[in-house]
Structure formats: C-alpha cells, structure tokens
Amino acid sequence: MKIRNSTFAWGKRTYIMGVLNVTPDSFSDGGNFNTIDAAIAQAKSMVDAGVDIIDIGGQSTRPGAEQITLREEINRIIPVLAAVRSLTNIAISVDTTRAEVARAAIASGADIINDISGGTFEPELLKVVADAGLPIVLMHIRGTPQTMQQQRNTDYEDVIAAIISFLEKQITKALEIGIEREKIIIDPGIGFAKNLEQNLEIFRRLPELRTLNCPILVGASRKSFIGHILNQPNPQERIWGTAAACCAAIFKGADIIRVHDVKEMRDVSLVTDGICRR
C-alpha cells in the first residue's frame, strides 16, 4: 500500500500509528495536546521517534464519552491537521465516524480515515473515502461509546466470529461503494464492547482475522484490560503492560499497532519483528 511518500509492505515489519488526541477528555491523555502548539510538539516528537502514521482524533471514544457537535470536532481537528501536514510528509490518519469531518480532513491533507464504527454510524463516510481514493480503517464495535460496555453489547456467543461477521459485512459495503480492497485495514476493536476475557481472547485468536485478507491494526495502548491485569488505575502507568500487549499482537500477526508511547513501542516492535519476522 502506497500512502503519500511511504510504501507499506505488509508482513515485512510492524508499522507504528501514533495517537494524537486533540481532546480534553480522552481516557489516557485528554487535555495534554488540545492546543495547536502542544499538538505540534507531540507530532514532532512522534516523527523523531520513528512513527509511521500520526492518528489525529477530536472526539473521545472512551466508555461513556459524550458526543460533541460536528462543528466542535472539525474545529479541534482541522487546525492541528493543517499544522502537522505543513511540517511532515508522514502519513496522517484522522479518527472520526462523521462524513463531514472526513471530507474536511481529506481537503486539509489527511491520508487515511480511521472509523471506529466501521462505517456504520454514518455510512456516507464510506462514499467520501471512496471518492478520495484513500485507505480506511474499519473497526468492530457494538453500540456507541456511550453504550458499548453495557452487558447487552458485550454478550457474545463467540467474540471472534462476531467480529469477523461484522467486518466481512462492512468490507463488502466498502467494496461495493468503490473502496479498493488493498486500501482496507481492519481493527478488532480492543476495549470496544468487549470485557476483559474477550479482549484477551482476541489476542489469542488474532490469526483468524487473516481470513478477511486485510492488514490488521491492533490498538491496545494503555487500555483498561491492561489496568485490570496490573491493578493499575492510571493509564499513563501502563507502558510495560502495553509493551507486552504489543508483543503479543505482533507475534499473532498484527501489521499496525496504534500506541501513545511511540519511542518505547517502536523499540518493542523492532525487537519483536527481529524475533518473529526473520
């Protein structure tokens, strides 16, 4: 896959997607980078650390997060996106479920759209991405960030079968609307409508997602399942638990890991790749 000036050769190495939340309320780093100057400094730090994709998000998707207005999401993302785009040719992803945000982001230089709803919240987003000829990340979720951890949304007969069924359906819709298969990336949605045991099962059975014939992104960084295992309530103190999760994801076939701590997780991925990809 060619994205801007970079070629992504899936299976050769692990690629790093760095999280840049320009929000006041994200679960791990809310408020840290929600000014342009702070966001630019963080983006520069990630580039220096070897990031492959910078993922900019303006709407928190932590459990229970309230939906902000369309205008507020655009106002958070676009100035930061434009500023980061002017500084680097690194691939930039925008984390949104809204077609209008995606359209504005693409006009401002975004290279990838990362949709946590897999194209289900606003199906028009798929058409926006198709028309632009860009890659898309389709993630599995049940419900919304407000409802996803309710028991009815975490009740699976077989969590992996449910994820595959959902993603298969959304891949078909994306293809029908004109997105090329080689531009579809899938994400099983760690922490999104899954409990602790279901998250762990995803890691164990990640190779089963290979049947969908798309690159796999895993976003486990600092998430609550790590906190439960470590008895660590502070997300910023979950770096070594995140490292273990990233190792497991890479061993099981992840092509991209989405992380907050780029420098540390790049080291983790280089060593893990050296062990399992040679």
C-alpha positions as CSV (number, residue, x, y, z in Angstrom):
1,M,0.0,0.0,0.0
2,K,1.3,3.4,-1.0
3,I,0.4,6.2,1.4
4,R,1.8,9.7,0.5
5,N,5.6,9.1,0.3
6,S,5.6,5.8,2.2
7,T,5.2,2.2,1.0
8,F,3.6,-0.1,3.5
9,A,4.8,-3.7,2.8
10,W,2.6,-5.8,5.0
11,G,4.2,-8.7,6.7
12,K,7.7,-7.3,6.3
13,R,7.7,-5.3,9.6
14,T,5.3,-3.8,12.1
15,Y,4.1,-0.2,11.5
16,I,3.5,2.3,14.3
17,M,0.4,4.5,14.4
18,G,0.9,7.3,17.0
19,V,-2.1,8.6,18.8
20,L,-2.6,12.4,18.8
21,N,-5.8,13.2,20.7
22,V,-6.7,16.8,20.5
23,T,-9.4,16.4,23.1
24,P,-9.9,17.5,26.7
25,D,-11.4,14.2,27.8
26,S,-9.7,11.2,26.2
27,F,-9.1,8.4,28.8
28,S,-5.3,8.5,28.8
29,D,-4.1,11.9,27.6
30,G,-7.2,14.1,27.5
31,G,-6.2,17.8,27.7
32,N,-2.5,17.1,27.1
33,F,-2.4,18.1,23.4
34,N,-5.6,20.1,22.8
35,T,-3.8,23.3,21.8
36,I,-2.1,23.7,18.4
37,D,1.3,24.3,19.9
38,A,1.1,21.2,22.2
39,A,-0.2,19.0,19.4
40,I,2.6,20.2,17.0
41,A,5.2,19.5,19.7
42,Q,3.8,16.0,20.2
43,A,3.7,15.3,16.5
44,K,7.3,16.4,16.1
45,S,8.3,14.1,19.0
46,M,6.5,11.1,17.3
47,V,8.2,11.8,14.0
48,D,11.6,11.9,15.7
49,A,10.8,8.6,17.4
50,G,10.0,6.9,14.1
51,V,6.3,6.9,13.8
52,D,4.8,5.7,10.5
53,I,1.3,7.2,10.8
54,I,0.0,10.0,13.0
55,D,-3.6,9.5,14.0
56,I,-5.4,12.7,14.9
57,G,-8.7,12.5,16.8
58,G,-11.0,15.2,18.1
59,Q,-13.8,13.1,19.7
60,S,-13.1,11.0,22.7
61,T,-14.3,7.4,22.3
62,R,-13.7,6.3,25.9
63,P,-16.6,4.4,27.5
64,G,-19.3,6.9,28.3
65,A,-17.8,9.8,26.3
66,E,-20.4,12.3,25.2
67,Q,-20.8,13.1,21.5
68,I,-19.6,16.6,20.6
69,T,-21.1,18.7,17.9
70,L,-19.9,18.4,14.3
71,R,-18.6,21.9,14.3
72,E,-16.6,21.3,17.5
73,E,-15.0,18.2,16.1
74,I,-14.0,20.0,12.9
75,N,-12.6,22.9,14.9
76,R,-10.5,20.6,17.0
77,I,-9.1,18.5,14.2
78,I,-8.6,20.7,11.1
79,P,-6.2,23.4,12.5
80,V,-4.0,20.7,14.1
81,L,-4.1,18.6,10.9
82,A,-3.2,21.5,8.7
83,A,-0.3,22.5,11.0
84,V,1.1,18.9,11.2
85,R,0.7,18.5,7.5
86,S,2.8,21.6,6.8
87,L,5.6,20.1,8.9
88,T,5.9,16.5,7.7
89,N,5.1,14.1,4.8
90,I,4.5,11.3,7.3
91,A,1.1,9.6,6.7
92,I,-1.7,11.3,8.7
93,S,-4.9,9.5,9.7
94,V,-8.0,11.1,11.1
95,D,-10.0,9.2,13.7
96,T,-13.7,10.1,13.0
97,T,-17.0,8.5,12.4
98,R,-18.5,11.5,10.6
99,A,-18.6,12.0,6.8
100,E,-18.3,15.8,7.0
101,V,-15.3,15.6,9.3
102,A,-13.7,13.1,6.9
103,R,-14.4,15.4,4.0
104,A,-12.9,18.4,5.7
105,A,-9.9,16.3,6.9
106,I,-9.2,15.0,3.4
107,A,-9.3,18.5,2.0
108,S,-6.7,19.5,4.6
109,G,-4.3,16.7,3.8
110,A,-5.4,13.6,5.6
111,D,-4.2,10.3,4.1
112,I,-6.3,7.7,5.9
113,I,-9.7,7.7,7.7
114,N,-9.9,5.7,10.9
115,D,-13.5,4.9,11.6
116,I,-14.2,3.2,15.0
117,S,-17.7,2.4,13.8
118,G,-16.5,0.5,10.7
119,G,-18.7,2.7,8.5
120,T,-21.9,2.1,10.5
121,F,-22.6,5.4,12.3
122,E,-22.6,7.4,9.1
123,P,-22.5,5.1,6.0
124,E,-21.9,8.2,3.8
125,L,-18.4,8.3,5.2
126,L,-17.5,5.2,3.0
127,K,-18.5,7.2,-0.1
128,V,-16.4,10.2,1.0
129,V,-13.4,7.9,1.3
130,A,-14.1,6.0,-1.9
131,D,-14.3,9.3,-3.9
132,A,-11.0,10.4,-2.4
133,G,-9.3,7.1,-3.2
134,L,-7.9,6.9,0.3
135,P,-7.4,3.9,2.7
136,I,-9.8,3.4,5.6
137,V,-9.6,1.5,8.9
138,L,-12.8,-0.4,9.7
139,M,-13.1,-1.3,13.4
140,H,-15.5,-3.6,15.1
141,I,-17.9,-2.1,17.7
142,R,-21.3,-2.8,19.2
143,G,-23.4,0.2,20.3
144,T,-21.7,3.5,20.8
145,P,-19.1,4.8,23.2
146,Q,-22.0,5.7,25.5
147,T,-23.5,2.2,25.5
148,M,-20.7,-0.2,24.3
149,Q,-19.9,-1.6,27.7
150,Q,-23.5,-2.4,28.6
151,Q,-24.0,-6.1,29.1
152,R,-26.2,-6.5,26.0
153,N,-23.3,-5.3,23.9
154,T,-20.6,-7.5,25.5
155,D,-22.7,-10.7,25.3
156,Y,-21.2,-12.8,22.6
157,E,-21.6,-16.5,21.8
158,D,-18.2,-16.3,20.0
159,V,-16.5,-12.9,20.1
160,I,-14.1,-13.6,17.2
161,A,-16.9,-15.0,15.0
162,A,-18.9,-11.9,15.7
163,I,-16.0,-9.6,14.8
164,I,-15.3,-11.5,11.6
165,S,-19.0,-11.4,10.6
166,F,-19.3,-7.6,11.3
167,L,-16.1,-6.8,9.4
168,E,-16.9,-9.1,6.5
169,K,-20.2,-7.2,6.1
170,Q,-18.5,-3.8,6.3
171,I,-15.7,-4.8,3.9
172,T,-18.4,-5.8,1.4
173,K,-20.1,-2.5,1.7
174,A,-16.9,-0.6,1.3
175,L,-16.0,-2.6,-1.8
176,E,-19.5,-2.0,-3.3
177,I,-19.2,1.7,-2.8
178,G,-15.8,1.8,-4.5
179,I,-13.1,1.5,-1.9
180,E,-10.3,-0.8,-3.2
181,R,-9.7,-3.9,-1.2
182,E,-6.0,-3.1,-0.9
183,K,-7.0,0.1,0.8
184,I,-9.0,-1.5,3.6
185,I,-7.4,-2.1,7.1
186,I,-9.3,-3.9,9.8
187,D,-9.3,-3.5,13.6
188,P,-10.9,-5.9,16.0
189,G,-11.7,-3.1,18.4
190,I,-9.9,-4.0,21.6
191,G,-11.9,-2.5,24.5
192,F,-14.9,-1.5,22.4
193,A,-17.9,-3.5,23.6
194,K,-15.6,-6.2,25.0
195,N,-14.9,-7.3,28.5
196,L,-11.5,-8.4,29.9
197,E,-11.7,-12.0,28.9
198,Q,-13.0,-11.1,25.4
199,N,-10.1,-8.7,24.9
200,L,-7.6,-11.5,25.8
201,E,-9.4,-13.9,23.5
202,I,-8.9,-11.5,20.6
203,F,-5.2,-11.6,21.1
204,R,-5.1,-15.4,21.3
205,R,-7.2,-15.8,18.2
206,L,-6.0,-12.8,16.1
207,P,-4.7,-15.0,13.3
208,E,-8.3,-16.0,12.5
209,L,-8.8,-12.4,11.2
210,R,-6.4,-13.3,8.3
211,T,-9.4,-14.9,6.6
212,L,-10.6,-11.4,5.7
213,N,-7.4,-10.7,3.6
214,C,-6.8,-7.2,5.0
215,P,-4.0,-5.7,7.1
216,I,-4.7,-5.9,10.8
217,L,-4.4,-2.9,13.2
218,V,-4.4,-3.5,16.9
219,G,-5.0,-0.7,19.4
220,A,-4.3,-1.9,22.9
221,S,-2.3,1.0,24.2
222,R,-2.9,1.9,27.9
223,K,-6.3,0.3,27.8
224,S,-8.4,-0.8,30.8
225,F,-7.8,-4.5,30.3
226,I,-4.1,-3.8,31.0
227,G,-5.1,-1.8,34.0
228,H,-7.2,-4.7,35.3
229,I,-4.4,-7.2,35.0
230,L,-1.8,-4.9,36.6
231,N,-4.2,-3.4,39.1
232,Q,-3.1,0.0,37.7
233,P,-5.8,2.7,37.5
234,N,-3.5,5.3,36.0
235,P,-3.4,4.8,32.2
236,Q,-0.1,6.6,31.9
237,E,1.5,3.9,34.2
238,R,0.6,1.1,31.9
239,I,3.5,1.4,29.5
240,W,5.1,-2.0,30.2
241,G,1.7,-3.7,30.1
242,T,1.2,-2.0,26.7
243,A,4.6,-3.3,25.6
244,A,3.5,-6.9,26.5
245,A,0.3,-6.5,24.6
246,C,2.1,-5.1,21.5
247,C,4.5,-8.0,21.6
248,A,1.5,-10.4,21.7
249,A,-0.2,-8.6,18.8
250,I,2.9,-8.7,16.6
251,F,3.5,-12.4,17.3
252,K,-0.1,-13.1,16.4
253,G,0.1,-11.2,13.1
254,A,-0.7,-7.5,13.7
255,D,0.5,-5.3,10.9
256,I,0.0,-2.0,12.7
257,I,0.0,-1.2,16.4
258,R,-1.7,2.0,17.5
259,V,0.1,3.5,20.5
260,H,0.6,6.5,22.7
261,D,4.2,5.9,23.6
262,V,5.8,5.8,20.1
263,K,9.5,5.8,21.1
264,E,9.1,2.9,23.5
265,M,6.8,0.8,21.3
266,R,9.0,1.3,18.3
267,D,11.8,-0.4,20.3
268,V,9.3,-3.1,21.3
269,S,8.3,-3.7,17.7
270,L,11.8,-3.7,16.3
271,V,12.9,-6.4,18.7
272,T,9.7,-8.4,18.2
273,D,10.0,-8.2,14.5
274,G,13.6,-9.4,14.8
275,I,12.4,-12.5,16.6
276,C,9.2,-13.4,14.6
277,R,9.6,-11.9,11.1
278,R,13.0,-13.3,10.2
